[in-house]
């Protein structure tokens, strides 16, 4: 999944922080494509609660989707979340993470992570589960990104201000 000429930017954060909307906006702004969150489409098709095997399937699906779309990117690839989400959800739901996820985390770095802040109002969605745990998951994201020595920046603000803060962070990164 490495193409040194493509800058990979991950849009991450707790539930209901505008990751998909931000990803679409940034892709349009930078005239490139964005990789949707594989888990969303996967979970929409589930008829039972998510299982350990589902988490592993989502991990492999996210990697495959990013690899597939990398060649279509124009200088920058925007990724709506990453498979770190599989680790976070597995740790929360099952108390541990799949070993293949742990093994692959350091092998799939992103050049810049934009961690979207929880300063947006919660928006109900059938796939969202933890409206009262946003602060907890924000701290989890900080911890996960620090554990990876990731280059990340928190993006706050509402509406146009949020988008502009993200663009400013990317522009500063790419110089």
C-alpha positions in Angstrom: 0.0 0.0 0.0 3.0 2.3 -0.2 3.2 4.8 -2.9 5.7 7.4 -1.8 4.3 10.0 -4.2 0.8 9.9 -2.6 0.3 11.7 0.7 -2.1 9.6 2.9 -4.3 11.6 5.2 -6.6 9.8 7.7 -9.7 11.5 9.0 -10.4 9.9 12.4 -12.2 10.4 15.6 -15.1 9.3 17.8 -18.6 8.7 16.5 -20.6 11.6 15.1 -17.7 14.0 14.5 -18.3 14.5 10.8 -15.5 12.2 9.4 -17.4 11.2 6.2 -18.5 14.7 5.4 -15.0 16.1 6.1 -13.5 13.4 3.9 -15.8 14.2 1.0 -15.1 18.0 1.4 -11.3 17.5 1.5 -11.3 15.2 -1.5 -13.2 17.8 -3.5 -11.0 20.7 -2.2 -7.8 18.9 -3.2 -9.2 17.4 -6.5 -8.7 13.8 -5.4 -10.6 10.9 -4.1 -11.5 9.6 -0.7 -11.7 6.1 0.7 -15.0 5.5 2.5 -15.2 3.8 5.8 -15.5 0.1 4.9 -17.1 -0.8 8.2 -20.1 1.4 7.6 -21.3 -0.5 4.6 -20.4 -3.8 6.2 -22.3 -3.0 9.4 -25.3 -1.8 7.4 -25.7 -5.3 6.1 -25.4 -7.1 9.4 -28.6 -8.6 10.9 -27.0 -9.7 14.2 -24.6 -7.9 16.6 -21.0 -7.5 15.3 -18.8 -10.5 16.0 -15.1 -11.0 16.4 -15.0 -12.3 12.8 -16.9 -9.3 11.6 -14.1 -7.1 13.1 -11.5 -9.1 11.3 -13.4 -8.9 8.0 -13.7 -5.1 8.4 -10.0 -4.9 9.0 -9.2 -6.7 5.8 -11.9 -4.9 3.9 -10.5 -1.4 4.9 -7.0 -2.4 3.8 -8.2 -3.8 0.5 -10.3 -0.7 -0.2 -7.4 1.7 0.5 -5.1 -0.3 -1.7 -7.6 -0.4 -4.5 -8.2 3.4 -4.4 -4.6 4.5 -3.9 -3.8 4.4 -7.6 -6.7 6.7 -8.3 -5.5 9.4 -5.9 -4.3 12.8 -7.2 -1.2 13.5 -4.9 -3.3 13.1 -1.8 -5.5 10.2 -0.6 -8.1 11.1 2.0 -9.1 8.1 4.2 -12.4 8.2 6.1 -11.1 6.6 9.2 -8.6 3.7 9.3 -8.5 0.2 10.6 -7.4 1.6 13.9 -11.2 1.8 14.4 -11.2 -2.0 14.4 -8.7 -2.0 17.3 -10.7 0.6 19.3 -14.0 -1.2 18.9 -12.6 -4.6 19.5 -10.9 -3.4 22.7 -14.2 -1.8 23.8 -16.5 -4.7 22.9 -14.4 -7.8 23.3 -11.6 -6.5 25.7 -8.9 -7.2 23.2 -7.9 -6.7 19.5 -7.3 -9.2 16.7 -3.6 -10.1 16.5 -3.5 -9.4 12.8 -4.7 -5.8 13.5 -2.0 -5.3 16.1 0.6 -6.7 13.8 -0.4 -4.5 10.9 -0.9 -1.2 12.7 2.8 -0.1 12.5 3.1 -1.3 8.9 0.3 1.0 7.6 1.2 4.6 8.6 -0.5 7.6 7.3 1.4 10.8 6.7 -1.1 12.9 8.7 -4.0 12.2 10.9 -6.8 14.7 11.4 -8.5 13.9 14.7 -11.9 15.4 14.6 -13.0 16.9 17.9 -16.2 16.1 19.7 -17.3 19.8 19.7 -20.1 19.0 17.1 -23.6 18.0 18.3 -24.4 14.3 18.4 -26.4 13.1 15.3 -28.4 9.9 15.8 -27.6 7.1 13.4 -28.5 3.4 13.6 -24.8 2.5 13.4 -23.8 4.8 16.3 -23.7 3.3 19.7 -22.1 5.5 22.4 -23.5 9.0 22.6 -22.5 9.3 26.2 -18.9 8.1 25.7 -17.5 10.7 23.3 -15.0 12.1 25.8 -13.8 8.5 26.5 -13.4 7.7 22.8 -11.6 11.0 22.2 -9.1 10.1 24.8 -8.8 6.6 23.3 -8.0 8.2 19.9 -5.3 10.4 21.4 -3.8 7.3 23.1 -3.8 5.2 20.0 -2.3 7.9 17.8 0.4 8.7 20.4 1.2 4.9 20.7 1.9 5.0 16.9 4.0 8.1 17.1 1.5 9.5 14.6 1.7 12.9 13.2 -1.8 14.2 14.1 -3.7 17.4 14.7 -7.0 17.9 16.4 -9.6 19.7 14.2 -12.2 21.7 16.0 -14.9 24.2 15.0 -18.3 24.1 13.4 -19.3 24.4 9.8 -17.0 26.3 7.5 -14.6 27.0 10.4 -14.0 23.2 10.9 -13.4 22.7 7.2 -11.0 25.6 7.0 -9.1 24.3 10.0 -8.7 21.0 8.3 -7.5 22.6 5.1 -5.1 24.8 7.0 -3.6 21.7 8.8 -3.1 19.9 5.5 -1.7 22.9 3.7 0.8 23.5 6.5 1.8 19.8 6.3 2.2 19.6 2.5 4.0 23.0 2.5 
